[in-house]
Amino acid sequence: MEQSLTPAGLVTADPQELERLRVQSRTLKVVVFSQILGGAGLAAGVAVGALLAQQMLGSDSLAGLPIALFTLGSALAAFLIGRFTQRWGRRTGLSLGFAVGGLGAAGVVLAAVTGNIATLMIALFIYGAGTAANLQARYAGTDLALPAERGRAVSIAMVATTLGAVAGPNLIEPLGRLALSFGIPALAGPFLLAAISYLAAAATLFAFLRPDPYVLAERFADVAPLLPCDEVDDEIVSAAPTGEVGDRAIPTLRNGVVIGATVMVLTQIAMVAIMTMTPVHMREHSYSLTDIGLVISIHVAAMFLPSPITGILVDRVGRIPMSIAGAVTLLLAGVVAAMAPTHSLVLLIVALTLLGLGWNFGVIAGTALVVDSTPPDQRGRTQGSIDVLVALAGAGGGAASGIVMAATGYSMLALLGGVLSLLLIPVLWWTRRRTPSDR
């Protein structure tokens, strides 16, 4: 009889478990490759979106508009990707999202060439579909993961984004020179890379995400129990064979979806508000595009690179403690950014590093909470709806950031963003007070 070693070191001969392990391994490899490509596309809007809008619109107060537009676009795309996933699986939902995002990036390039503001607005909105697909790909890694593996599964998908996302901002000047050689404005250069990267990610997922992990997760619901590792007795988990944990474990946290969504929404607002206006703030104080690219690339690296360690901590320390750690880290980021002298590149790097790290803590912990609390046949719809809220929160943060900065300055914007993240702590406390029996 064929046997296999599970992640917990236990031997199993269950054919479904063998299939789960095989498909999970293949899924993670495909997701990793697609996320490397998707990360490069994601970085374009983050690094130069605000600068391109500032250049074309001639207004600092509207510099947050690109983030708001492509985040609104990502909200609609997240909703649609969730529905497509629910009906046809991850492969269809994610590949369509990346393909539409690639077309939007190409539209931004066209708008920059023609100087057409209306085209820019529409293209940025469509470009947001790539952002939605990039974020929802993290769920693909959890579809077939066991409860004690989910934090790490999310982290693998997210860390893969690092390579492309970090490389993108550091290529601003080379891509700008390349764009100029084609008669394209320099700030549109990163969007050329985004168009190619998103379309390549779409092709990768469509061709290789087979069999579909979401479809199999519904079939293997009994093999992949849906209880959060925080809620399962350690002795039961260590002693029970794979597939038997779900029948004996303590019930899931009833408010897990609410908590997970709240963590991700507040984390997104705080991060986007500060991150969006940092390039504009730096440009106003005569920093070069190279300096701006460096700060943003380090920020993006902090968003994704610590994911393997964060995933382990989320699985071992717990979802709630790591959510609180994220809130405190975001507060520190806001304080450092607010207090940094105008021409201190080092302190800006420290602030944006903390900003990315706090976001990383919150997103991985929140994602794990949501997956823990939803059965396979409802995950696509639920995850898509939550990412809509996250995207709308980011859009609001991006749009408001330009107005707040124009009225009060970058320091006050950074401080407000950091303080906002602290709302997570009373929300988490209140929710857990309402569910004392869950512990």
C-alpha positions in Angstrom: 0.0 0.0 0.0 1.4 3.4 -1.0 2.2 5.7 2.0 3.1 9.3 2.3 4.7 11.5 5.0 2.4 14.4 6.0 3.7 17.8 7.1 3.2 16.7 10.7 5.5 13.7 10.2 2.7 11.2 10.2 2.3 8.4 7.7 -0.9 8.2 5.8 -2.2 5.8 3.1 -5.4 7.8 2.4 -5.6 8.3 -1.4 -7.4 11.6 -0.9 -4.6 12.8 1.4 -2.0 11.7 -1.1 -3.8 13.7 -3.8 -4.2 16.7 -1.5 -0.4 16.8 -0.8 0.5 16.4 -4.5 -1.9 19.1 -5.7 -1.0 21.5 -2.9 2.7 21.2 -3.7 2.0 21.9 -7.4 -0.4 24.7 -6.6 2.2 26.5 -4.4 4.8 26.3 -7.2 2.5 27.8 -9.8 1.3 30.5 -7.4 4.9 31.4 -6.6 5.9 31.9 -10.2 2.7 33.9 -11.0 3.2 36.1 -8.0 6.8 36.9 -9.0 5.3 38.2 -12.3 2.3 39.8 -10.6 4.6 41.6 -8.1 6.3 43.5 -10.9 3.0 44.7 -12.2 1.8 45.7 -8.8 4.8 47.9 -8.1 4.2 50.2 -11.1 1.1 51.8 -9.6 2.7 52.1 -6.2 6.0 53.6 -7.4 4.9 56.1 -10.0 1.1 56.3 -10.1 0.9 59.4 -7.9 3.8 61.0 -9.8 2.2 60.4 -13.2 -1.1 61.9 -12.0 0.7 64.9 -10.5 2.5 65.5 -13.8 -0.6 65.1 -16.0 -3.1 66.8 -13.6 -0.8 69.5 -12.3 -2.1 69.2 -8.8 -0.7 67.8 -5.6 -4.1 67.4 -4.0 -5.1 65.0 -6.7 -1.9 63.0 -6.6 -3.7 60.3 -4.5 -6.3 59.8 -7.2 -4.4 57.0 -9.1 -4.2 54.9 -5.9 -7.9 55.6 -5.3 -8.9 54.7 -8.9 -7.0 51.4 -9.3 -8.0 50.5 -5.7 -11.7 51.1 -6.6 -11.0 49.0 -9.7 -9.5 46.3 -7.6 -12.7 46.3 -5.4 -14.9 45.6 -8.3 -12.4 43.0 -9.6 -12.2 41.3 -6.2 -16.0 40.9 -6.2 -16.0 39.4 -9.7 -12.9 37.2 -9.1 -14.6 35.9 -6.0 -17.8 35.1 -7.9 -15.9 33.5 -10.8 -13.8 31.5 -8.3 -17.0 30.3 -6.6 -18.4 29.1 -9.9 -15.5 28.0 -12.0 -12.5 27.8 -9.6 -9.3 29.7 -8.8 -7.7 29.2 -12.3 -10.5 31.1 -14.1 -10.9 33.9 -11.5 -7.2 34.7 -11.1 -6.2 34.4 -14.7 -9.0 36.7 -15.8 -8.1 39.2 -13.1 -4.4 39.4 -14.2 -5.4 39.6 -17.9 -7.7 42.6 -17.3 -5.0 44.2 -15.2 -2.5 43.9 -18.0 -4.9 45.6 -20.4 -5.4 48.4 -17.9 -1.6 48.9 -17.6 -1.3 49.2 -21.4 -4.1 51.7 -21.3 -2.2 53.9 -18.8 0.8 53.9 -21.2 -1.6 55.0 -24.0 -3.1 57.8 -21.8 0.4 59.1 -21.0 1.4 59.2 -24.7 -1.8 61.0 -25.7 -2.1 63.2 -22.6 -5.7 62.1 -22.3 -6.9 62.4 -18.7 -10.1 60.5 -19.2 -8.2 57.6 -20.7 -5.9 57.7 -17.7 -8.7 57.5 -15.2 -10.4 54.6 -17.0 -7.1 52.7 -17.5 -6.1 53.1 -13.9 -9.5 51.7 -12.8 -9.0 48.7 -15.1 -5.4 48.3 -13.9 -6.8 47.6 -10.4 -7.9 44.1 -11.5 -4.3 43.0 -11.5 -4.0 44.2 -7.9 -7.1 42.2 -6.9 -5.8 39.1 -8.6 -2.3 39.5 -7.0 -3.9 39.7 -3.5 -6.4 37.0 -4.0 -3.7 34.6 -5.2 -2.7 34.2 -1.6 -6.0 32.3 -1.0 -5.0 29.8 -3.6 -2.2 28.6 -1.3 -4.7 27.9 1.5 -7.4 26.0 -0.4 -5.8 22.6 0.3 -3.8 23.6 3.4 -4.5 22.0 6.8 -5.3 24.5 9.7 -1.8 24.4 11.1 -0.4 25.1 7.7 -2.5 28.1 6.6 -0.4 30.9 7.9 2.6 29.5 6.1 0.6 28.8 3.0 -0.4 32.5 2.8 3.2 33.5 3.5 4.6 31.4 0.6 2.2 33.1 -1.9 3.0 36.5 -0.5 6.8 36.2 -0.3 6.9 35.2 -4.0 5.6 38.7 -4.8 8.8 40.2 -3.3 11.1 39.6 -6.3 9.0 41.4 -8.9 7.7 44.0 -6.5 11.1 45.0 -5.3 12.7 45.0 -8.7 9.9 47.2 -10.2 10.6 50.4 -8.3 14.4 50.1 -8.7 13.8 49.9 -12.5 12.0 53.3 -12.6 14.9 55.1 -14.3 15.9 52.3 -16.7 12.3 51.8 -17.7 11.9 55.6 -18.0 14.8 55.7 -20.5 13.4 52.8 -22.4 10.0 54.5 -22.6 11.6 57.7 -23.8 13.3 55.8 -26.6 9.9 54.8 -27.8 8.5 58.3 -27.5 6.6 57.4 -24.3 6.8 59.7 -21.2 9.3 58.4 -18.7 6.9 57.9 -15.8 4.8 55.5 -18.0 7.8 53.2 -18.3 6.9 51.0 -15.3 3.4 50.5 -16.7 5.0 48.9 -19.7 6.5 46.3 -17.4 3.2 46.0 -15.6 1.3 45.1 -18.8 3.8 42.4 -19.8 4.0 41.0 -16.2 0.3 40.8 -15.6 -0.4 39.2 -18.9 2.4 36.6 -18.3 0.9 35.9 -14.9 -2.5 35.3 -16.4 -1.1 32.9 -19.0 0.9 31.0 -16.3 -2.1 30.5 -14.1 -4.4 29.5 -17.0 -2.0 27.0 -18.3 -0.6 25.4 -15.2 -3.1 25.8 -12.3 -4.4 22.3 -12.9 -6.1 20.6 -11.2 -7.9 23.5 -9.6 -7.2 23.7 -5.9 -10.5 25.4 -5.1 -12.5 22.7 -6.8 -10.6 20.0 -5.1 -10.9 21.7 -1.7 -14.7 21.3 -1.9 -14.2 17.6 -2.8 -11.7 17.1 0.0 -13.5 19.1 2.7 -13.2 16.2 5.1 -9.5 15.9 4.5 -8.8 19.6 5.0 -10.7 20.5 8.2 -11.8 24.1 8.7 -10.8 24.7 12.2 -8.3 27.4 13.1 -5.1 26.1 14.6 -5.5 28.6 17.5 -8.7 26.8 18.5 -7.4 23.2 18.3 -6.0 21.4 21.3 -2.3 20.9 20.6 -2.3 17.4 22.1 -5.2 16.4 19.8 -3.5 17.7 16.7 -0.2 16.0 17.5 -1.9 12.7 18.3 -4.6 12.5 15.6 -4.0 11.3 12.1 -4.6 13.8 9.3 -8.3 14.2 8.6 -9.4 13.3 12.1 -8.6 16.6 13.8 -11.9 18.3 12.6 -14.1 15.7 14.4 -12.6 16.3 17.8 -11.4 19.9 17.9 -12.9 22.8 19.7 -15.4 24.8 17.5 -14.1 27.7 15.4 -14.2 31.3 16.6 -17.7 32.5 15.6 -16.6 36.0 14.7 -13.5 35.0 12.8 -14.6 36.4 9.5 -15.5 39.8 11.1 -12.2 40.0 12.9 -10.2 39.0 9.9 -12.0 41.5 7.7 -11.5 44.3 10.2 -7.8 43.6 10.6 -7.2 43.7 6.9 -9.4 46.8 6.3 -7.8 49.0 9.0 -4.3 47.7 8.0 -4.9 48.6 4.4 -6.2 52.2 5.2 -3.2 53.0 7.4 -0.6 51.6 4.9 -2.1 53.1 1.7 -2.6 56.5 3.2 1.1 56.9 4.2 2.6 55.0 1.3 0.7 56.9 -1.4 2.0 60.3 -0.5 5.6 59.4 0.4 6.8 59.7 -3.3 5.1 63.0 -3.6 6.6 64.2 -0.3 10.0 63.1 -1.4 9.7 64.7 -4.9 8.7 68.0 -3.3 11.9 68.0 -1.3 14.2 67.3 -4.3 14.8 63.6 -3.8 15.7 61.8 -7.1 13.7 59.1 -8.7 16.4 56.7 -7.7 15.9 57.6 -4.0 12.1 57.3 -4.4 12.5 53.9 -6.1 14.8 52.8 -3.3 12.4 53.8 -0.5 9.4 52.2 -2.2 11.2 49.0 -3.1 12.3 48.6 0.5 8.8 49.3 1.6 7.4 46.7 -0.8 10.1 44.2 0.4 9.0 44.7 3.9 5.4 44.0 2.8 6.2 40.6 1.4 9.7 39.4 2.3 9.1 38.6 6.0 6.1 36.5 5.1 7.7 33.1 5.8 8.5 34.1 9.4 5.2 35.9 9.8 3.4 32.8 8.6 5.1 30.6 11.2 4.3 33.2 13.9 0.7 33.4 12.9 0.4 29.6 13.1 2.3 29.2 16.4 1.7 32.4 18.3 -1.8 33.0 17.1 -3.9 35.2 14.7 -5.0 37.7 17.3 -1.6 38.4 18.9 0.0 38.9 15.4 -2.9 41.3 14.5 -2.1 43.4 17.5 1.6 43.3 16.6 0.6 44.7 13.2 -1.3 47.6 14.7 1.6 48.6 17.0 4.1 48.3 14.1 1.9 50.6 11.9 1.8 53.1 14.7 5.6 53.1 15.0 5.8 53.6 11.2 3.5 56.7 11.4 5.4 58.2 14.3 8.8 57.7 12.7 7.6 59.2 9.3 6.0 62.2 11.1 9.2 62.9 13.1 11.7 62.3 10.3 13.6 65.4 9.2 12.7 66.5 5.7 16.0 65.4 4.1 16.6 62.2 6.1 16.5 59.4 3.6 17.5 56.9 6.3 14.5 57.7 8.6 12.1 57.6 5.6 13.4 54.1 4.8 12.9 53.0 8.5 9.4 54.4 8.5 8.4 52.8 5.2 10.0 49.5 6.3 7.9 49.5 9.5 4.8 50.4 7.4 5.3 47.4 5.2 6.0 45.0 8.1 2.9 46.1 10.0 0.8 45.5 6.8 2.4 42.1 6.4 1.5 41.1 10.0 -2.1 42.3 9.5 -2.8 40.8 6.1 -1.4 37.3 6.9 -3.2 37.1 10.3 -6.4 38.4 8.9 -6.3 36.1 5.9 -5.8 33.1 8.1 -8.7 34.1 10.3 -11.0 34.4 7.3 -9.9 31.0 5.9 -10.3 29.4 9.3 -13.9 30.6 9.5 -15.3 29.8 6.1 -16.2 26.3 4.6 -14.8 25.5 1.2 -18.1 25.9 -0.6 -18.4 29.6 0.6 -14.8 30.7 0.5 -14.7 32.2 -3.0 -17.7 34.4 -2.4 -16.6 35.4 1.1 -13.0 36.1 0.3 -14.0 38.1 -2.7 -16.4 40.2 -0.7 -13.8 40.8 2.0 -11.3 41.9 -0.5 -13.9 44.4 -1.9 -13.9 46.0 1.6 -10.2 46.0 1.8 -9.9 47.6 -1.7 -12.5 50.2 -0.9 -10.7 51.0 2.3 -7.5 51.4 0.4 -9.2 53.6 -2.2 -10.6 55.8 0.6 -7.1 56.0 2.2 -5.5 56.9 -1.1 -8.0 59.5 -2.1 -8.0 61.2 1.3 -4.2 61.1 1.7 -3.7 63.8 -1.0 -6.3 66.0 0.6 -5.0 65.6 4.1 -1.4 66.2 3.0 -2.3 69.3 1.1 -4.2 70.7 4.1 -1.9 69.6 7.0 1.4 68.3 5.6 3.0 64.9 5.3 3.9 64.6 9.0 0.3 64.9 10.2 -0.8 62.5 7.5 1.7 59.9 8.7 0.7 60.4 12.3 -3.0 60.1 11.6 -2.3 56.9 9.6 -0.4 55.4 12.5 -3.0 56.3 15.1 -5.8 54.9 12.9 -4.2 51.4 13.1 -4.6 51.4 16.9 -8.4 51.0 16.3 -7.6 47.4 15.8 -6.9 46.8 19.4 -10.3 47.8 20.9 -12.1 46.1 18.0 -10.2 42.8 18.7 -10.8 43.2 22.5 -14.5 43.9 22.0 -15.0 41.0 19.7 -13.3 38.5 21.9 -15.2 39.8 24.9 -18.4 38.9 23.0 -17.2 35.3 22.4 -15.8 34.1 25.7 -16.9 30.5 25.1 -14.7 30.3 22.0 -11.6 30.1 24.1 
